[in-house]
């Protein structure tokens, strides 16, 4: 996109927010970079150059605009659609792998050399993995500076900087303000009447591309919530998070132009990862206009799209957790699946304290479940075998599910497990791995909706008809599911 100068100029002049995060506008005269929807008067076309990432702008010597705050743009939707190694690398960087494991760790996860990963990212994004991670650290630092009373020295290391000096220099270079000036500016914008913040809680806004229909997104999460791990309370979806340096609790509430996010973390070093997981959970980096334009070309789907545009795919904060829950949900009701999962949580989950609600546990890890006694599971024998085989494969690493997972390889490994058929495999690909083209032609809800709309109801015929929906068949599933009155399709009261 950023190489199409004419198209980029048109987007900037029209202040089209759909392109925020897709490309960035760097102004040669001011040395400032902006998001396409920046409210200032657009510069002359000859003074604009375009970059594929904020890190590329920073690498070229531009600083972030103070008006539009381009560093807080939604992520590029491209990384959600693509399955190649560069897209997987970007998902890993957003997940904080470079900060935790360095570039060699990133390369090892992808099966590349560090030289290959540097070359590929530089060619596509104008910045290597260190520069991309540095831009992410700068944004994390800004959030901590503006939303918490933490001392600057603690913020520096929590954001992933190796020294206070590097932290100070990076903040000044990226934002043209010292850390103390950023905090003072944020305090002035909040005003003296701003309510005092809850100690230990980080409150922030998660941006997204409009439109966003929250009904099936939050409805699905609330209706399938595992007691103790998830809940709907005071208009927000709340859940516990297992993070590298401790645990966290997040509350997410839909607003007209953002998602309100409240995070409690036992260690602020997990902030970047927690935000990334929340954005992934709610599919906030999707391009709903591109999705709906494609699905709307089908005359039978078009009325559903027009009625509620902007549906997202409800995902997960932990791929292994969702895989376990998918097996527990095989051929049973939503209520029964919640009951089975709650039993595992109470018996094997790590207890946590929740001062603001009723959350009690972290969902158990595959390692904690690998030694399960089959007789302790109130499941049919075949499903016990499927569950135990799955958790053993996840625990020993023979099955890897996460941001770096190759979608086709994961499907093959899942299908090789006893009792893991196409429905289980595709729902994991859709909600745990984020494949936008995952499809569930054999799902009962999908088949009922298809029949009601006049679409073919048999799996083979429906799959053939759904070819015109590619690469967005996972979103088509959301529109089909939404024709039912099931609680997953309605925002809780």
C-alpha positions as CSV (number, residue, x, y, z in Angstrom):
1,X,0.0,0.0,0.0
2,X,2.7,2.5,1.0
3,X,4.3,2.2,-2.5
4,X,1.1,3.5,-4.2
5,X,1.8,7.2,-3.7
6,X,-1.4,8.4,-5.5
7,X,-3.7,6.2,-3.4
8,X,-1.9,7.2,-0.2
9,X,-2.2,10.9,-1.0
10,X,-6.0,10.5,-1.6
11,X,-6.4,8.7,1.7
12,X,-4.5,11.5,3.5
13,X,-6.5,14.2,1.9
14,X,-9.8,12.5,2.7
15,X,-8.5,11.7,6.3
16,X,-9.6,8.1,5.8
17,X,-9.3,6.3,9.1
18,X,-9.5,2.9,7.5
19,X,-5.9,3.3,6.5
20,X,-4.6,4.1,10.0
21,X,-1.9,1.5,10.7
22,X,-1.8,0.4,7.1
23,X,0.7,3.1,6.2
24,X,2.2,6.2,7.8
25,X,2.7,9.7,6.3
26,X,6.1,11.3,6.9
27,X,6.3,15.0,6.2
28,X,9.7,16.1,4.9
29,X,9.4,19.8,5.9
30,X,8.5,19.2,9.6
31,X,10.2,15.8,10.1
32,X,6.9,14.5,11.7
33,X,5.0,11.4,10.8
34,X,1.2,11.0,11.1
35,X,-1.6,8.6,10.6
36,X,-3.7,9.1,7.4
37,X,-6.6,10.5,9.4
38,X,-4.5,13.2,11.2
39,X,-6.8,16.2,11.8
40,X,-4.3,18.8,10.7
41,X,-4.3,20.4,7.2
42,X,-2.7,17.9,4.9
43,X,0.8,18.9,3.6
44,X,1.6,19.3,-0.1
45,X,1.9,16.0,-2.0
46,X,5.6,16.7,-2.8
47,X,6.4,17.0,0.9
48,X,4.9,13.6,1.8
49,X,6.6,10.2,1.8
50,X,5.0,7.0,3.0
51,X,6.2,4.2,5.2
52,X,4.8,0.8,6.1
53,X,5.4,1.1,9.8
54,X,6.0,3.5,12.6
55,X,9.4,1.9,13.2
56,X,10.3,2.7,9.6
57,X,9.4,6.4,10.1
58,X,11.5,6.5,13.3
59,X,14.4,4.8,11.6
60,X,14.3,7.5,8.9
61,X,14.5,10.3,11.6
62,X,10.8,11.3,11.9
63,X,9.1,11.9,15.2
64,X,5.5,11.1,16.1
65,X,2.8,13.8,15.6
66,X,1.4,15.1,18.9
67,X,-2.1,15.6,17.5
68,X,-2.9,12.3,15.9
69,X,-0.5,10.0,17.9
70,X,0.3,7.6,15.1
71,X,2.0,5.3,17.5
72,X,-1.4,4.4,18.9
73,X,-2.9,3.4,15.5
74,X,-4.6,0.0,15.1
75,X,-2.2,-2.6,13.8
76,X,-2.0,-3.4,10.1
77,X,-4.7,-5.9,9.1
78,X,-2.2,-7.5,6.7
79,X,-0.7,-9.5,9.4
80,X,-4.0,-11.1,10.3
81,X,-4.6,-12.3,6.7
82,X,-1.2,-13.5,5.7
83,X,0.3,-16.8,6.8
84,X,3.8,-16.4,5.5
85,X,6.9,-16.1,7.7
86,X,7.0,-12.3,7.6
87,X,3.4,-12.1,8.9
88,X,4.2,-14.7,11.6
89,X,7.3,-12.7,12.6
90,X,5.2,-9.6,13.0
91,X,2.7,-11.4,15.2
92,X,5.6,-12.7,17.3
93,X,7.1,-9.2,17.7
94,X,3.7,-7.9,18.7
95,X,3.6,-10.7,21.2
96,X,6.9,-9.4,22.8
97,X,9.1,-12.3,21.7
98,X,12.1,-10.0,20.7
99,X,12.0,-8.3,24.2
100,X,12.0,-11.7,25.9
101,X,14.2,-13.8,23.7
102,X,16.0,-11.4,21.4
103,X,16.3,-11.6,17.6
104,X,17.9,-15.1,17.8
105,X,14.8,-16.3,19.7
106,X,12.5,-14.9,17.0
107,X,14.6,-16.5,14.2
108,X,14.6,-19.8,16.0
109,X,10.8,-19.9,16.3
110,X,10.5,-19.3,12.6
111,X,13.3,-21.6,11.5
112,X,15.2,-18.8,9.9
113,X,18.7,-17.3,10.4
114,X,18.9,-13.9,12.0
115,X,20.2,-12.5,8.7
116,X,17.2,-13.8,6.9
117,X,14.7,-12.3,9.3
118,X,16.5,-8.9,9.2
119,X,16.6,-8.9,5.4
120,X,12.9,-9.9,5.0
121,X,11.5,-7.5,7.6
122,X,13.6,-4.6,6.3
123,X,12.4,-5.2,2.7
124,X,8.7,-5.3,3.7
125,X,8.5,-2.9,6.7
126,X,11.5,-0.6,6.3
127,X,12.8,-1.7,9.7
128,X,14.4,-4.8,11.2
129,X,13.1,-6.7,14.3
130,X,15.0,-4.6,16.8
131,X,13.7,-1.3,15.3
132,X,10.1,-2.8,15.3
133,X,10.5,-3.9,18.9
134,X,12.0,-0.5,19.9
135,X,8.9,1.3,18.5
136,X,6.7,-1.1,20.5
137,X,8.7,-0.4,23.6
138,X,8.3,3.4,23.1
139,X,4.5,3.0,22.9
140,X,4.5,0.8,26.1
141,X,6.6,3.4,27.8
142,X,4.2,6.2,26.8
143,X,1.2,4.3,28.2
144,X,3.0,3.7,31.5
145,X,4.1,7.3,31.7
146,X,0.6,8.7,30.9
147,X,-1.6,6.3,32.8
148,X,0.4,5.3,36.0
149,X,2.3,7.1,38.8
150,X,5.2,4.6,38.4
151,X,8.7,6.2,38.8
152,X,10.4,6.7,35.5
153,X,13.2,4.3,36.3
154,X,10.7,1.5,36.9
155,X,8.9,2.4,33.7
156,X,12.1,2.2,31.7
157,X,12.7,-1.4,32.7
158,X,9.0,-2.4,32.6
159,X,8.8,-1.2,29.0
160,X,11.8,-3.4,28.1
161,X,14.6,-0.8,27.9
162,X,18.1,-2.0,28.9
163,X,18.9,1.3,30.6
164,X,17.4,4.5,31.8
165,X,19.5,6.5,29.4
166,X,18.2,4.5,26.4
167,X,14.7,5.0,27.7
168,X,15.1,8.8,28.0
169,X,16.8,9.1,24.6
170,X,14.2,7.0,22.8
171,X,11.2,8.9,24.3
172,X,12.8,12.2,23.3
173,X,13.6,11.0,19.8
174,X,10.2,9.4,19.1
175,X,7.9,11.9,20.8
176,X,10.0,15.1,20.9
177,X,9.3,15.4,24.6
178,X,11.1,14.2,27.7
179,X,9.4,11.5,29.8
180,X,8.5,14.1,32.5
181,X,7.0,16.4,29.9
182,X,4.9,13.6,28.5
183,X,3.5,12.9,32.0
184,X,2.8,16.6,32.6
185,X,1.1,17.0,29.3
186,X,-1.1,14.0,29.9
187,X,-2.1,15.3,33.3
188,X,-3.1,18.7,31.8
189,X,-5.2,17.0,29.2
190,X,-7.0,14.9,31.8
191,X,-7.8,18.1,33.9
192,X,-7.9,18.6,37.6
193,X,-11.4,17.1,37.9
194,X,-10.3,13.7,36.6
195,X,-11.1,11.0,39.1
196,X,-8.2,9.4,40.9
197,X,-6.9,6.2,39.3
198,X,-7.1,2.9,41.1
199,X,-3.7,1.9,42.3
200,X,-2.1,-0.9,40.2
201,X,-4.7,-0.5,37.4
202,X,-3.7,0.7,34.0
203,X,-6.6,2.2,32.1
204,X,-6.3,2.8,28.3
205,X,-8.2,2.9,25.0
206,X,-7.8,0.2,22.4
207,X,-8.4,1.7,18.9
208,X,-10.0,-0.2,16.1
209,X,-11.2,0.4,12.5
210,X,-14.9,1.2,12.3
211,X,-17.4,-0.3,12.0
212,X,-17.4,-2.8,14.9
213,X,-20.5,-4.7,16.0
214,X,-20.0,-5.7,19.6
215,X,-23.0,-8.0,19.9
216,X,-21.6,-11.4,18.7
217,X,-18.1,-10.5,19.8
218,X,-18.8,-9.8,23.5
219,X,-21.9,-12.0,23.5
220,X,-19.8,-15.0,22.5
221,X,-17.2,-14.4,25.1
222,X,-19.8,-13.8,27.9
223,X,-22.0,-16.7,27.0
224,X,-19.1,-19.2,26.9
225,X,-17.3,-17.7,29.9
226,X,-15.7,-20.3,32.2
227,X,-16.6,-19.6,35.8
228,X,-13.6,-18.4,37.8
229,X,-11.6,-17.5,34.7
230,X,-14.1,-15.2,32.9
231,X,-17.2,-13.2,33.7
232,X,-19.4,-10.4,32.5
233,X,-19.7,-7.6,35.1
234,X,-20.8,-4.0,35.0
235,X,-20.9,-3.9,31.2
236,X,-17.4,-5.4,30.7
237,X,-16.0,-8.8,29.8
238,X,-13.4,-9.7,32.5
239,X,-10.9,-12.5,32.6
240,X,-7.6,-13.7,34.1
241,X,-4.4,-13.8,32.0
242,X,-1.4,-16.0,32.3
243,X,1.7,-13.9,31.5
244,X,5.5,-14.5,31.5
245,X,6.2,-12.5,34.7
246,X,3.0,-13.2,36.6
247,X,-0.7,-13.0,36.1
248,X,-3.1,-10.3,35.1
249,X,-6.8,-9.4,35.1
250,X,-8.3,-7.4,32.3
251,X,-11.7,-5.8,31.8
252,X,-12.8,-4.9,28.3
253,X,-15.9,-2.8,27.5
254,X,-17.2,-1.7,24.1
255,X,-17.5,2.1,23.4
256,X,-18.6,4.0,20.3
257,X,-15.1,4.6,19.0
258,X,-12.8,2.4,21.1
259,X,-12.6,-0.5,23.6
260,X,-12.1,0.6,27.2
261,X,-9.4,-1.5,28.7
262,X,-8.5,-1.8,32.4
263,X,-5.5,-4.0,33.2
264,X,-4.2,-5.2,36.6
265,X,-0.8,-6.7,36.2
266,X,1.4,-8.3,38.9
267,X,4.4,-7.2,36.9
268,X,4.3,-4.2,34.5
269,X,6.8,-5.8,32.2
270,X,3.9,-7.8,30.8
271,X,2.0,-4.7,29.6
272,X,3.0,-5.0,25.9
273,X,2.0,-8.7,25.8
274,X,-1.2,-8.2,27.7
275,X,-2.3,-5.4,25.2
276,X,-1.4,-7.6,22.3
277,X,-3.4,-10.5,23.7
278,X,-6.4,-8.3,24.2
279,X,-6.3,-6.9,20.7
280,X,-6.0,-10.4,19.3
281,X,-8.9,-11.6,21.5
282,X,-11.2,-9.0,20.1
283,X,-9.9,-9.0,16.5
284,X,-9.3,-5.3,16.7
285,X,-6.8,-5.1,13.8
286,X,-9.3,-6.4,11.2
287,X,-10.3,-4.4,8.2
288,X,-14.1,-4.7,8.4
289,X,-14.7,-2.7,5.2
290,X,-12.7,-5.1,3.1
291,X,-14.4,-8.1,4.8
292,X,-17.9,-6.7,4.4
293,X,-17.3,-5.6,0.8
294,X,-16.4,-9.1,-0.2
295,X,-19.2,-10.9,1.7
296,X,-21.7,-8.3,0.6
297,X,-21.3,-9.4,-3.0
298,X,-23.2,-12.6,-2.2
299,X,-26.9,-11.6,-2.5
300,X,-27.9,-14.1,0.2
301,X,-25.3,-12.8,2.7
302,X,-25.7,-9.1,1.8
303,X,-28.8,-8.4,4.0
304,X,-26.9,-9.8,7.0
305,X,-23.9,-7.6,6.3
306,X,-26.0,-4.5,5.8
307,X,-28.0,-5.1,9.0
308,X,-24.9,-5.4,11.3
309,X,-21.7,-4.5,9.5
310,X,-18.3,-4.9,11.2
311,X,-18.7,-8.3,12.9
312,X,-15.4,-9.6,14.4
313,X,-14.2,-13.1,15.1
314,X,-14.1,-13.7,18.9
315,X,-10.7,-15.2,19.5
316,X,-8.7,-16.2,22.6
317,X,-5.8,-14.9,24.8
318,X,-4.2,-18.4,24.9
319,X,-4.3,-20.8,22.0
320,X,-3.6,-23.9,24.1
321,X,-6.4,-23.0,26.5
322,X,-8.8,-22.6,23.6
323,X,-7.8,-26.0,22.1
324,X,-8.6,-27.7,25.4
325,X,-11.9,-25.9,25.6
326,X,-12.7,-26.9,21.9
327,X,-12.3,-30.5,22.8
328,X,-14.5,-30.1,25.9
329,X,-17.1,-28.5,23.7
330,X,-17.4,-31.3,21.2
331,X,-21.0,-32.4,20.6
332,X,-22.3,-30.7,23.8
333,X,-24.2,-27.6,24.7
334,X,-22.5,-24.3,25.6
335,X,-23.6,-24.8,29.2
336,X,-22.1,-28.3,29.4
337,X,-18.8,-27.1,27.9
338,X,-18.6,-24.4,30.6
339,X,-19.3,-27.0,33.3
340,X,-16.5,-29.3,32.1
341,X,-14.0,-26.5,31.8
342,X,-15.0,-25.1,35.3
343,X,-14.2,-28.5,36.8
344,X,-10.7,-28.5,35.3
345,X,-10.2,-24.9,36.5
346,X,-11.2,-25.6,40.1
347,X,-9.1,-28.8,40.3
348,X,-6.0,-27.7,38.4
349,X,-6.0,-23.9,37.9
350,X,-3.8,-21.6,39.9
351,X,-5.8,-19.5,42.4
352,X,-5.7,-15.7,42.1
353,X,-7.2,-12.8,44.0
354,X,-9.6,-10.4,42.2
355,X,-10.4,-7.3,44.3
356,X,-12.9,-6.0,41.8
357,X,-14.9,-9.1,40.9
358,X,-15.4,-12.8,41.0
359,X,-12.5,-14.2,39.2
360,X,-10.6,-16.9,41.1
361,X,-8.3,-18.9,38.9
362,X,-6.0,-19.0,35.9
363,X,-6.9,-21.6,33.3
364,X,-4.6,-24.6,33.8
365,X,-1.6,-25.0,31.5
366,X,-1.1,-28.1,29.3
367,X,1.7,-29.1,31.7
368,X,-0.7,-29.0,34.6
369,X,-3.2,-31.2,32.7
370,X,-0.8,-33.6,31.2
371,X,-0.9,-36.0,34.2
372,X,-4.7,-36.1,34.5
373,X,-6.3,-39.3,35.7
374,X,-8.7,-40.3,32.9
375,X,-11.2,-41.6,35.5
376,X,-11.5,-38.1,37.0
377,X,-13.0,-36.7,33.8
378,X,-16.8,-36.8,33.5
379,X,-16.5,-37.3,29.7
380,X,-17.1,-40.1,27.3
381,X,-14.1,-42.4,26.9
382,X,-13.3,-41.3,23.4
383,X,-13.3,-37.6,24.4
384,X,-11.0,-38.4,27.4
385,X,-8.6,-39.9,24.9
386,X,-8.7,-36.9,22.7
387,X,-8.2,-34.5,25.6
388,X,-5.3,-36.3,27.1
389,X,-3.6,-36.8,23.8
390,X,-4.0,-33.1,23.0
391,X,-2.6,-31.8,26.4
392,X,0.3,-34.2,26.2
393,X,1.2,-33.0,22.7
394,X,0.9,-29.4,23.8
395,X,3.0,-30.0,26.9
396,X,5.8,-31.8,25.2
397,X,5.9,-29.4,22.3
398,X,5.0,-31.8,19.5
399,X,2.0,-29.6,18.9
400,X,2.7,-25.9,18.9
401,X,-0.2,-23.4,18.8
402,X,0.5,-19.7,18.8
403,X,1.4,-16.6,16.8
404,X,4.2,-18.4,14.8
405,X,2.2,-21.4,14.0
406,X,1.8,-22.4,10.3
407,X,-1.9,-22.8,9.8
408,X,-1.8,-25.7,7.4
409,X,0.8,-27.6,9.5
410,X,-1.3,-27.1,12.6
411,X,-4.4,-28.4,10.9
412,X,-2.5,-31.5,9.8
413,X,-1.2,-32.2,13.3
414,X,-4.6,-31.6,14.9
415,X,-6.3,-33.9,12.5
416,X,-3.8,-36.6,13.4
417,X,-5.0,-36.6,17.0
418,X,-7.6,-39.3,17.8
419,X,-11.1,-37.7,17.9
420,X,-10.0,-34.3,16.5
421,X,-12.1,-34.0,13.4
422,X,-12.7,-31.2,11.0
423,X,-15.0,-29.2,13.3
424,X,-12.4,-29.2,16.1
425,X,-9.6,-28.4,13.8
426,X,-11.3,-25.5,12.0
427,X,-12.7,-23.9,15.2
428,X,-9.1,-23.9,16.6
429,X,-7.8,-22.5,13.4
430,X,-10.5,-19.8,13.4
431,X,-10.4,-18.7,17.1
432,X,-7.0,-19.7,18.4
433,X,-4.8,-19.3,15.3
434,X,-6.7,-16.4,13.7
435,X,-7.0,-17.9,10.2
436,X,-9.6,-15.5,8.6
437,X,-10.5,-18.2,6.1
438,X,-11.3,-21.0,8.5
439,X,-14.7,-22.5,7.8
440,X,-17.2,-24.8,9.7
441,X,-19.5,-26.3,7.1
442,X,-20.5,-29.1,9.4
443,X,-21.4,-26.9,12.4
444,X,-25.0,-27.3,13.3
445,X,-25.6,-23.6,13.7
446,X,-24.0,-22.8,10.4
447,X,-26.0,-25.5,8.6
448,X,-29.3,-24.2,10.1
449,X,-28.5,-20.7,9.1
450,X,-27.5,-21.7,5.6
451,X,-30.7,-23.6,5.1
452,X,-32.8,-20.7,6.4
453,X,-31.1,-18.3,3.9
454,X,-31.5,-20.6,1.0
455,X,-27.8,-21.7,0.9
456,X,-26.8,-25.3,0.5
457,X,-27.0,-27.1,3.8
458,X,-24.8,-30.1,3.2
459,X,-21.1,-29.5,4.1
460,X,-19.7,-30.3,0.6
461,X,-22.2,-28.1,-1.2
462,X,-21.9,-25.3,1.3
463,X,-18.1,-25.4,1.1
464,X,-18.3,-25.1,-2.7
465,X,-20.7,-22.1,-2.5
466,X,-18.5,-20.5,0.2
467,X,-15.6,-20.3,-2.2
468,X,-16.8,-16.8,-3.2
469,X,-16.4,-15.6,0.4
470,X,-12.7,-16.4,0.5
471,X,-10.4,-15.3,2.2
472,X,-13.1,-14.2,4.8
473,X,-15.0,-17.4,5.5
474,X,-14.4,-17.1,9.2
475,X,-16.3,-13.8,9.2
476,X,-19.1,-15.4,7.1
477,X,-19.5,-17.9,9.9
478,X,-20.1,-15.0,12.4
479,X,-22.8,-13.6,10.1
480,X,-24.4,-17.0,9.8
481,X,-24.3,-17.8,13.5
482,X,-25.9,-14.4,14.2
483,X,-29.1,-15.4,12.5
484,X,-29.9,-17.6,15.6
485,X,-31.3,-16.3,18.9
486,X,-28.6,-18.0,20.9
487,X,-27.1,-15.8,23.7
488,X,-23.7,-15.8,21.9
489,X,-25.2,-13.4,19.4
490,X,-26.4,-10.7,21.9
491,X,-24.5,-8.2,24.0
492,X,-25.3,-9.1,27.7
493,X,-27.5,-6.8,29.7
